[in-house]
Amino acid sequence: MDHTALELIELGAVFFGLGLLGRFAGKIGLSPIPLYLLGGLFFGAGGFVPLTGIEDFTGLAGEIGVVLLLLLLGLEYSAAELVTGLRRSWTAGLLDIVLNAAPGVAVALILDWGVIGALVMGGVTYISSSGIIAKVLGDLGRLGNRETPVVLSILVFEDLVMALYLPILTALLVGVTFVGGLTAVGISVAVLAVVLLVALRYGRFVSAVVDSPDREVFLLKVLGAALLVAGFASAMQVSAAVGAFLLGIAISGSTAENATKMLEPLRDLFAAIFFVVFGLNTDPASIPPMLGWAAALAVVTTFTKIATGWWAARRQKIGPLGRARAGAALVARGEFSIIIAGLAVGYGVVDERLAALATTYVLLMAVIGPITARVVEPLAEAIRNRRPATNTTPAPSAGS
């Protein structure tokens, strides 16, 4: 069979299969993300029906999916709201680092993977998946909830930490000098500062540049701008997701509303591919040896992320139900954790088992995260309804 024809058939099977999985997820009231991941495992390396020849397309499409997820999330908020959220949540961001990096560091040291291995695993367990969380919040209709800005500010804080963490990690992996590492960090900080300044001061000009009365021109300009910003951000050792998000907050008013409506179908398509690609790149045979450690990390870091979100939402005077939703929303790990592990293993400096542990852990958390986010609300309601009612009968007066 012709190579192009085979690729078209494989892509058609993937898309149609995603549609079936999405419909099934809707019928059982579950986010489709875990099913997309399991579908990727089924068709990936070591799966039952491995797909070959479409890796280049699916890999790039997955990256576009992450960019669109964060772009549309950024369109929901203004630059002023972002700065206010960061100012209010920086203490929660520091707590997030301590609580969620520590379990990964501890396991790496127990397995004798050294300081660099500990630094890598700390990053793997620390960083939440902005892509998965953005998708889950959209699926559950919680983007307008009061606790969502708290979740968003923590995610942005994490991505900004990654902008500092990744250059430092790369410097350690390649063995560059201390000065070289500081230079990489300085470039990352400068790029972030410039982009954020543009979003705050000149957002209306950004909106004017991408806006157009013609739908086709508007779509091309918005999508092109998002990919350009994400690409330049990634080239400067800054998260592509952060770049897309900051572009989203720089676009405001009716331009942002029109962009959201225009890009939502594309986001859903490419985001689905992103989650499938994650599964495609996971060999099922690598899971059993590290399953015990991964399960232990999954349990511990589920509770530490919930504690982080609960504490952050409580500081903003959000009620118990909103605190629970905020904590549960942060549980999922995904794209960044795999990037960190792949970077470390690619340089050949860390133990090869680290890749298997990171992959197994992220697969568990990518499934547990959306499920936790969905069940936390009915679970919290059930617990609250089981509490004994407070006696509201007024006490007798002194004269009765």
C-alpha positions in Angstrom: 0.0 0.0 0.0 1.2 3.5 -0.8 2.9 5.2 2.2 0.7 8.3 2.0 -2.5 6.2 1.8 -1.4 4.2 4.9 -0.7 7.4 6.9 -4.2 8.8 5.9 -5.8 5.6 7.1 -3.9 5.6 10.4 -4.8 9.3 11.0 -8.4 8.6 10.1 -8.5 5.7 12.5 -7.0 7.8 15.3 -9.5 10.7 14.8 -12.5 8.4 14.5 -11.4 6.4 17.5 -11.0 9.7 19.5 -14.6 10.6 18.5 -15.9 7.2 19.8 -13.9 7.6 23.1 -15.1 11.1 23.6 -18.7 10.0 23.0 -18.3 7.1 25.5 -16.8 9.4 28.1 -19.7 11.8 27.7 -22.2 8.9 28.3 -20.5 7.8 31.5 -20.0 11.4 32.7 -16.2 11.2 32.6 -13.6 13.6 31.1 -12.3 12.1 27.9 -8.7 12.7 28.8 -8.0 9.4 30.6 -9.6 7.5 27.7 -7.4 9.5 25.2 -4.3 8.5 27.1 -5.3 4.8 27.3 -6.1 4.9 23.5 -2.6 6.2 22.9 -1.2 3.3 25.0 -3.2 0.9 22.9 -1.8 2.2 19.6 1.7 3.2 20.8 5.1 1.6 21.0 4.6 -1.8 22.6 0.8 -1.6 22.3 -1.5 -3.9 20.7 -1.7 -2.1 17.3 1.4 0.1 16.9 1.1 3.0 14.4 4.0 3.9 12.3 4.8 6.8 10.0 2.6 9.5 11.6 4.9 10.4 14.5 6.1 13.7 13.0 2.5 15.0 12.5 1.1 13.8 15.8 4.1 15.2 17.7 3.8 18.6 16.2 0.0 18.5 16.5 0.3 17.7 20.2 2.5 20.7 20.8 -0.1 22.9 19.0 -2.7 21.4 21.3 -0.9 22.6 24.4 -0.4 26.0 22.9 -4.1 26.4 22.0 -5.2 25.1 25.5 -3.1 27.8 27.2 -3.9 30.5 24.7 -7.7 30.1 25.3 -7.2 29.9 29.0 -5.3 33.2 28.8 -8.1 34.7 26.8 -10.4 34.3 29.8 -8.4 36.8 32.0 -6.8 40.2 31.7 -3.2 41.1 32.4 -4.3 43.0 35.6 -6.1 39.9 36.9 -2.9 37.9 36.3 -0.7 40.3 38.2 -3.2 40.5 41.0 -3.4 36.7 41.2 0.3 36.3 41.3 0.7 38.9 44.0 -1.9 37.1 46.1 -0.7 33.6 45.5 3.1 33.8 45.7 3.1 32.2 49.1 0.9 29.4 47.8 3.5 28.9 45.0 6.3 28.5 47.5 4.3 26.0 49.5 3.6 24.2 46.3 7.3 23.8 45.6 8.0 22.5 49.1 5.1 20.0 49.3 5.2 18.6 45.8 8.9 18.5 44.9 9.9 16.8 48.2 8.3 13.4 47.5 10.1 13.1 44.1 13.4 14.2 45.6 13.0 11.6 48.5 12.3 8.7 46.1 15.3 9.6 43.9 17.6 9.7 46.9 16.2 6.4 48.2 16.9 4.8 44.8 20.4 6.3 44.9 20.0 8.4 41.7 22.2 11.2 43.0 21.6 14.9 43.3 20.8 15.4 39.6 18.3 12.5 39.7 16.7 14.1 42.8 16.5 17.5 41.1 14.9 15.8 38.0 12.3 13.8 40.0 11.5 16.9 42.2 10.5 18.7 39.0 8.5 15.7 37.7 6.4 15.6 40.9 6.2 19.3 41.4 4.8 20.6 38.1 1.1 20.2 37.4 -0.1 19.8 33.8 -1.4 23.1 32.6 -2.8 21.4 29.4 -4.8 18.7 31.2 -6.0 21.1 33.9 -7.1 23.7 31.3 -9.0 21.0 29.4 -10.7 19.6 32.6 -11.8 23.1 33.8 -13.3 23.7 30.4 -15.0 20.3 30.3 -16.5 20.8 33.7 -17.6 24.3 33.1 -15.5 25.8 35.9 -13.6 28.5 34.1 -15.9 31.1 35.6 -15.8 29.7 39.1 -14.4 31.9 41.9 -11.6 29.5 42.7 -10.4 29.2 39.1 -8.2 32.4 39.3 -6.5 30.8 42.3 -5.8 27.6 40.3 -4.6 29.7 37.4 -2.2 31.8 39.4 -0.6 28.7 40.9 -0.2 27.2 37.4 1.3 30.4 36.1 3.7 30.5 39.1 4.7 26.9 38.3 5.4 27.7 34.7 7.4 30.7 35.7 9.4 28.5 38.0 10.0 26.1 35.1 11.4 29.1 33.1 14.2 29.2 35.8 14.4 25.5 36.6 14.9 24.2 33.0 18.0 26.3 32.2 19.5 25.4 35.6 18.8 21.7 35.0 20.2 21.8 31.4 23.3 23.5 32.7 23.9 20.7 35.2 23.2 18.0 32.7 25.7 19.3 30.1 28.2 20.3 32.7 28.5 24.0 31.8 30.1 26.6 34.1 28.2 28.3 36.8 28.4 31.6 34.8 26.9 29.9 31.8 24.0 28.7 33.9 23.4 32.1 35.3 23.4 33.6 31.8 20.7 31.1 30.7 18.5 32.0 33.7 19.0 35.7 33.0 17.8 35.4 29.5 14.7 33.5 30.6 13.9 36.1 33.2 14.4 39.0 30.7 12.1 37.4 28.1 9.3 36.8 30.7 9.6 40.4 31.9 9.4 41.8 28.4 6.4 39.7 27.4 4.5 40.5 30.6 5.3 44.2 30.2 3.8 44.2 26.7 0.7 42.4 27.9 0.2 44.9 30.7 1.0 48.2 28.9 0.3 47.5 25.2 -2.4 44.8 25.2 -4.8 47.0 23.2 -2.3 47.3 20.4 -1.8 43.5 20.4 -5.6 43.1 20.0 -5.6 45.6 17.2 -2.9 43.8 15.3 -4.6 40.4 15.4 -8.2 41.7 14.9 -9.9 41.5 11.5 -13.5 41.6 10.3 -12.7 38.7 8.0 -13.0 35.4 9.8 -10.4 33.6 7.7 -7.9 36.4 8.1 -8.7 36.7 11.8 -8.1 32.9 12.4 -4.8 33.0 10.5 -3.5 36.0 12.4 -4.5 34.7 15.9 -3.2 31.2 15.3 0.0 32.5 13.6 0.7 34.9 16.5 0.1 32.2 19.1 2.6 29.8 17.3 5.1 32.6 16.8 5.1 33.6 20.4 5.2 30.0 21.7 8.0 29.2 19.3 10.2 32.2 20.3 9.4 31.6 24.0 10.5 28.0 23.7 13.7 29.0 21.8 14.6 31.4 24.6 14.3 28.5 27.2 10.9 29.8 28.3 7.8 27.6 28.3 5.9 27.7 25.0 2.8 27.3 27.2 3.7 30.5 29.1 4.2 32.4 25.9 0.8 31.3 24.5 -0.9 32.1 27.8 0.6 35.6 28.0 -0.5 36.3 24.4 -4.0 35.3 25.5 -4.1 37.8 28.3 -2.7 40.5 26.0 -5.7 40.1 23.7 -8.7 41.7 25.3 -12.3 42.9 24.8 -14.4 41.7 21.8 -11.2 40.5 20.1 -10.7 38.0 22.9 -14.3 36.8 22.7 -14.2 36.3 19.0 -10.9 34.5 19.2 -12.3 32.1 21.8 -15.3 31.2 19.6 -13.1 30.8 16.6 -10.4 28.7 18.2 -12.4 26.4 20.4 -13.0 23.6 17.8 -9.2 23.7 16.9 -8.3 23.5 20.5 -10.5 20.5 21.1 -9.0 18.7 18.1 -5.4 19.4 18.8 -5.7 18.9 22.5 -7.1 15.4 22.0 -4.1 14.6 19.8 -1.8 15.9 22.5 -3.2 13.4 25.0 -3.0 10.6 22.5 0.6 11.4 21.7 1.4 11.1 25.4 0.0 7.6 25.4 1.7 6.7 22.1 5.1 7.6 23.6 4.6 5.3 26.6 5.7 1.7 26.3 3.3 -0.5 28.4 6.2 -2.9 29.2 8.0 -0.2 31.1 5.2 0.3 33.6 5.2 -2.8 35.9 8.7 -2.5 37.3 8.2 1.0 38.6 4.5 0.7 39.4 4.9 0.4 43.1 7.1 3.6 43.4 4.8 5.5 41.0 1.7 4.5 42.9 3.2 5.6 46.2 4.2 9.0 44.7 0.7 9.3 43.1 -1.0 8.9 46.5 1.3 11.3 48.3 1.4 14.0 45.7 -2.4 13.8 45.2 -2.9 14.9 48.8 -0.1 17.4 48.7 -1.6 19.1 45.6 -5.0 19.1 47.2 -3.5 20.7 50.3 -1.8 23.3 48.2 -5.0 24.3 46.4 -7.1 24.2 49.6 -4.6 26.5 51.5 -4.4 28.9 48.6 -8.2 29.1 48.1 -8.7 29.5 51.9 -6.3 32.6 51.9 -8.7 34.1 49.3 -11.7 33.5 51.6 -13.2 30.9 49.3 -15.6 28.4 50.9 -14.8 24.7 51.6 -16.3 23.4 48.4 -14.3 25.9 46.3 -11.2 25.0 48.2 -11.7 21.3 47.5 -12.3 22.0 43.8 -9.1 24.2 43.7 -7.0 21.4 45.2 -8.4 18.7 43.1 -7.9 20.7 39.9 -4.2 20.8 40.5 -3.6 17.1 40.8 -2.9 16.2 37.2 0.7 16.0 35.9 1.6 15.7 32.3 3.5 17.4 29.5 6.1 19.3 31.6 7.0 16.2 33.7 7.7 14.2 30.6 9.8 17.0 29.1 11.9 17.1 32.3 12.4 13.3 32.4 13.1 13.1 28.7 15.7 16.0 28.9 17.5 14.2 31.7 17.5 10.8 30.1 18.5 12.2 26.8 21.8 13.5 28.2 22.6 10.0 29.7 23.4 11.4 33.1 20.7 9.8 35.2 19.6 6.3 35.8 17.5 4.9 32.9 14.9 3.7 35.3 14.0 7.3 36.0 12.2 7.5 32.6 10.1 4.5 33.4 9.2 5.9 36.8 8.4 9.3 35.4 6.3 7.9 32.6 4.3 5.5 34.9 3.8 8.3 37.5 2.5 10.8 34.9 0.2 8.2 33.3 -1.3 7.6 36.8 -1.6 11.2 37.6 -3.0 12.1 34.2 -5.8 9.6 34.8 -6.3 10.4 38.6 -6.2 14.1 38.1 -9.3 14.5 35.9 -11.2 11.9 37.9 -10.4 13.6 41.2 -11.4 17.0 39.8 -14.8 15.5 38.7 -15.7 13.6 41.9 -14.5 16.1 44.5 -17.6 18.2 44.3 -20.2 15.5 44.8 -18.0 13.9 47.4 -17.6 17.1 49.4 -21.4 17.7 49.1 -22.0 14.2 50.4 -19.7 14.7 53.4 -21.3 18.0 54.2 -24.8 16.6 54.0 -23.8 13.8 56.4 -22.8 16.2 59.2 -25.3 16.5 62.0 -27.5 19.6 61.7 -26.7 22.4 64.2 -29.4 23.1 66.7 -30.9 26.4 65.7 -33.7 26.4 68.3 -33.5 29.8 70.2 -32.6 29.5 73.9 -35.4 30.5 76.3 -35.3 34.0 77.5 -34.4 34.9 81.1 -37.9 35.8 81.9 -39.6 32.6 80.6 
